[in-house]
Amino acid sequence: MRNSILTISLVAIVALSGCGKSDSVTPSDHSSSVVADHYVGNLNERSDEAMQEQRQLLAESVIGKDVGPQSPRDIDNKVGYNKKATTTAPAPSEMYLCDIHFHKSAEHKGGEFTKYAGNGDEEGFGGGYKYSGTLSKAELAQYAIETEHNPLYSGDTIEVHYVYASNPQATLEHGLGSCLVGYEAGKQPLLRVESQVYVLVNDDKAADFTELNKVAKVSGHNQAVNIPNTTGTPVVYEGSTTGPGYNETFSPYQVTWSVRPKVEKVNIATVKDWFEHNQFEEEHAHGVRNLVINPDLLSEIK
């Protein structure tokens, strides 16, 4: 990457961010429905200045390095200048499911999840984007899932990542390591993440989270067989792994992303059930990585 472009991008970060506190929306009452907005204030929330510093450190971390495009991003913005050669992963049916986990608030922005949750803390808790539509008062009736990290409430948005690898040795376990079984350090199989954003509602007629995350073997390949197919045409782009550990430095892992733009409502009680019985040892919602807005770090969405 050219240093001149990086300098321009660093200057543009503040102006283009869309991630400052001014992005938040005050909830309003619509008699029969209310804006889905349940954010518990975080005393450790980062300042806008701290966010800008992290974005600058991220940009500086790639100088002089052959770094691929990063994630998460605004899926409604197709602009990206990162030209590093990447290999698009095949369809999920030709790959092996190796991990399912989720983040509280969407890591990506766009579609029906454009409301800024806040800057969050250093672990990414309290950050990300929320469902921008409305929910009924009944759907928002109080229900809490108390976990050691990142408790969940009616009205919360989550982004589920169904992670696939081209690796036939991939296992169904906790974390990215299950996708990299048999690979030397610094090397990776092709990775694909099918992403679906859900909004949690107190409604036993809403979708069952355990069913949505059902795993079955199809033609010898482990698959997530119930990912919704009614939530819009996925936005496919080349990026990276996410998570708050990459706020100040780049992720070296290439990922082909497939992000659905519409949300699905999920019965929050079934999320609690999934925590108690899932084979991926997931017990809480993960924190989010800062939205990547530097165009030098993004691929072009075709």
JOTAWO-V800659 format. One record per run of one state. SS is the DSSP state (H for helix, E for strand, C for the rest). FROM is the first residue (numbers start at 0). LEN is the number of residues. If there is no record, write none. Layout:
ss | from | len
SS | FROM | LEN
SS | FROM | LEN
This chain:
ss | from | len
C | 0 | 2
H | 2 | 14
C | 16 | 4
H | 20 | 3
C | 23 | 5
E | 28 | 2
C | 30 | 2
E | 32 | 3
C | 35 | 12
H | 47 | 14
C | 61 | 12
E | 73 | 1
C | 74 | 17
H | 91 | 3
C | 94 | 1
E | 95 | 11
C | 106 | 2
E | 108 | 2
C | 110 | 2
E | 112 | 1
C | 113 | 1
E | 114 | 2
C | 116 | 12
E | 128 | 2
C | 130 | 3
E | 133 | 3
C | 136 | 7
E | 143 | 2
C | 145 | 6
E | 151 | 2
C | 153 | 3
E | 156 | 9
C | 165 | 10
H | 175 | 4
C | 179 | 11
E | 190 | 11
C | 201 | 5
E | 206 | 1
C | 207 | 1
H | 208 | 4
C | 212 | 2
E | 214 | 4
C | 218 | 2
E | 220 | 4
C | 224 | 10
E | 234 | 6
C | 240 | 3
H | 243 | 3
C | 246 | 7
E | 253 | 6
C | 259 | 4
E | 263 | 4
H | 267 | 10
C | 277 | 8
E | 285 | 1
C | 286 | 8
H | 294 | 3
C | 297 | 5
